[in-house]
Amino acid sequence: MRILLVEDEVRLSQALVEIFQKNRYGVDAVYTGPEGLEYAQSGIYDAIVLDIMLPGMDGITILKTLRDEKIQVPVLLLTAKDDIGDKVK
């Protein structure tokens, strides 16, 4: 299984990559929204772990773009936001 990780906090990203690799997943990590969208559009990933707050383009915009392009790969959203409205969105 190949996973795309889009997370701008380098230390968190490195920790997640290590966990995925330890569990024998292939993983590519990128740190900005535009990079995340470009990688996700490649169609080679079985799952995407996507931060909501990213430089250049937020995770919600990335997800909406992928769905508009009929890319249906499963996405797990990460957020540090704790507002109920943000979580519902």
Number of C-alpha atoms within 10 A of each C-alpha: 10 15 20 22 26 28 27 19 12 12 10 11 17 14 11 17 20 14 12 16 12 10 9 11 14 15 18 15 20 18 18 20 25 18 16 26 20 11 19 23 15 9 11 13 18 15 18 22 19 25 24 23 18 19 14 11 16 18 26 17 13 21 21 12 14 16 12 10 10 9 15 13 15 11 15 10 15 14 13 10 11 8 8 8 8 11 11 6 6
